[in-house]
Each structure stands twice: as C-alpha cells, then as structure tokens.
C-alpha cells in the first residue's frame, strides 16, 4: 500500500470513528419533567397538557418527551420558582399567586377585560411577547404559553347578590388583590381561600358566597351549593396563567427541537388553553340552567362600582409601571385590548 493510499484510508477510518462517536449524542433523547398541581383527571391535564405533551413528542420526532409527575413537587404558588430553580423542568400556575412579583399582568385580571377565553389567552401571549419577554421579572424560565380564565363572577347558595345592598356584609371567598379590592369597595367582606376549599368553607359557615369562573362552579362540584349567579358582562375579574420551562433545560435542547416545540407552544398552546376554558364554561352554564339555577346581571349601582375600580386601578398601574419595568403601561393595555377585540368571535 502506497503512503498516499495509507493516509487516505487512515483519514477515512478516523472520520468514520468520529462520526460514530458523535451520532449518538446528536440523536440522544431528552425527557423533561412536568409538575401539575391539579388532579390528573382535571381537564387542564386531560384536555390541555396531555395533548400538548403528545404534540411536543410528535413535533420533535420523539427526541423530546415530557413526563407528567404523579404528584406536584410543591404548592401551587411555588410553581414559578420550581421551574426557575429547575426542581421541575416545566410547571404551570397563576401569575398572581405572586402578585407583587408579577404586577406586569394585573391589567389582564381587571374587571371588564373580556369573557372569551380563547381571545384573551392569545391576546395575553402576544402582549407578553411584545412588552414583557425581556422584563427582569420573567428571567430564569422560557414561557411556553399563557392563559386566562375567561371572567369570574359572584355565586351565592340562597339568593341573588346583584346589588350593593345585597352584597353588603356578605363574607365572600376570593383570591388575589384585585378581587379583594373589588369586594371591599362593593361593601362585602373578602375571605381569602383557594377555590378548591370553597365547598368546605361554605359548609363551615366561613363564607356566605364565593367568586369563581363558571367552569369552576361545576368542576369544583359547587353547583349543588351555589345556585344563584351574578354574572358581570365581560367579567368581574380574571386570572392570568403561565406554562414555563427552566431556562437551562431549554437552552440544552437543540435549536431544531426548540423551534419544533415552539410551533406547538406559544400562541398555539395559549389558544388551546382558551378554547378548553371556553368550552368548560359553556358546558357549565348549560348544566346549571338545566338544573334550575338562577342567573342575573348586576344592577346599575353595582356596575358603577365595578367600573370605578377598573378605572382607578388602571391609573394606579400606569403610574407605577416604571417601577416594574413597563414604561408605558397604558400602551400595553391598549395593545392587549386591540388584540382581544380582533380575536374575539
């Protein structure tokens, strides 16, 4: 064998060896963990998270799989930090479980922001992308989706409370600072507690009424208790949710897999979230009407208080916006509202 042929053969053998060594690394699969704090039978899991998990697997041709953990690795309010610190790779939760940290999204939870969840969820995602993606408060994770409830309302076991007199002195379960302020200015007594404890709180006489979106009345099995519903057009309040992945885990994925995942996440996942919440709320109202529940809208005086709280809080948030990194809060709200109006059906 001549030297030139020998060198060529050695080079080919070395290249084959190197390719063989690198091929497994390129094809190596990644399994990510997801912590969810609702029961595995809840529709957030069965109709939103599980189909999305399948979409991710398909989009990455099986290179990325997501393992839904059998139980949460922390309390609901801890789930942003659990993702940021990498205790779980992916989590979901309510931004305003940490209200001071995420004042950036309070605007979306204010009264009268909209009652079509698909439109509001996509609008929130687009607003996050345009105004908040580089904000320091959101560092440490990559947001994969955003979602809303589609409007919450007032529910009572024995009578309509659609006037200021009707609400005065009533102990009402709520969550978060916006709901607290609304109830206080309407003359009610706010009682903090998770929606999942509402039945127990009603049974024990701790509360007289409770705030929920329509779907939660049925899904928390409260429709046997709460039969009178004060429905605020465009929502008395809302709630903003995230689905997020730890930044370090995200960066370890290949660019191709990141791109594939985002094709089924982002706006697509936010839309799926909203569609399911809309469906659940529609189905809940149909069921409750069939069961003889009573529905009414607030009277004029009560609606005036709701509008006043909205206006006052928008002014306050705009004044404070620079403190939490949003220089023109009004512009962000206008953008969100424009997106919502363009998306609603």
QUIRA-V795817 format. One record per backbone hydrogen bond with DSSP energy under -1.0 kcal/mol. NH is the residue of the N-H (numbers start at 1). CO is the residue of the C=O. Records with the same first field share a line. If there is no record, write none. Layout:
NH = CO ; CO
This chain:
6 = 2
7 = 3
8 = 4
9 = 5
10 = 6
11 = 7
12 = 8
13 = 9
14 = 10
15 = 11
16 = 12
17 = 13
18 = 14
19 = 15
20 = 16
21 = 17
22 = 18
23 = 19
26 = 22
27 = 23
30 = 63
32 = 65
34 = 67
35 = 90
42 = 39
45 = 42
46 = 42
47 = 43
49 = 44
50 = 45
52 = 48
53 = 49
54 = 50
55 = 51
56 = 52
57 = 53
58 = 54
59 = 55
60 = 56
61 = 58
62 = 57
63 = 60
65 = 30
67 = 32
69 = 34
78 = 75
79 = 76
82 = 78
83 = 79
84 = 80
85 = 81
87 = 82
88 = 82
90 = 33
91 = 244
93 = 242
95 = 240
97 = 94
98 = 95
102 = 98
105 = 102
106 = 103
109 = 106
110 = 107
112 = 235
114 = 234
120 = 116
121 = 117
122 = 118
123 = 119
124 = 120
125 = 121
126 = 122
127 = 123
128 = 124
129 = 125
130 = 126
131 = 127
132 = 128
133 = 128
135 = 132
138 = 135
139 = 136
142 = 245
144 = 243
145 = 243
147 = 241
152 = 237
153 = 212
154 = 230
155 = 210
156 = 228
167 = 163
168 = 164
169 = 187
170 = 167
172 = 189
173 = 209
174 = 191
180 = 176
181 = 177
182 = 178
183 = 179
184 = 180
185 = 181
186 = 182
187 = 184
188 = 183
189 = 170
191 = 172
193 = 174
197 = 194
198 = 195
201 = 197
202 = 198
203 = 199
204 = 200
205 = 202
206 = 201
207 = 201
208 = 171
209 = 171
210 = 155
211 = 173
212 = 153
217 = 213
218 = 214
219 = 215
220 = 216
221 = 218
222 = 217
223 = 217
225 = 222
226 = 222
228 = 156
229 = 294
230 = 154
231 = 296
235 = 232
236 = 152
238 = 109
241 = 147
242 = 93
243 = 145
244 = 91
245 = 142
246 = 89
247 = 140
250 = 246
251 = 247
252 = 248
253 = 250
258 = 254
259 = 255
260 = 256
261 = 257
262 = 258
263 = 259
266 = 144
268 = 265
270 = 266
271 = 267
272 = 268
273 = 269
274 = 270
275 = 271
276 = 272
277 = 273
278 = 274
279 = 275
280 = 276
281 = 277
282 = 278
283 = 279
284 = 280
285 = 281
286 = 282
287 = 283
288 = 284
289 = 285
290 = 286
291 = 287
292 = 289
293 = 288
294 = 227
296 = 229
299 = 162
303 = 299
304 = 300
305 = 301
306 = 302
307 = 303
308 = 304
309 = 305
310 = 306
311 = 307
312 = 308
313 = 309
314 = 310
315 = 311
316 = 312
317 = 313
318 = 314
319 = 315
320 = 316
323 = 320
324 = 321
325 = 322
326 = 321
332 = 328
333 = 329
334 = 330
335 = 331
336 = 332
337 = 333
338 = 334
339 = 335
340 = 336
341 = 337
342 = 338
343 = 339
344 = 340
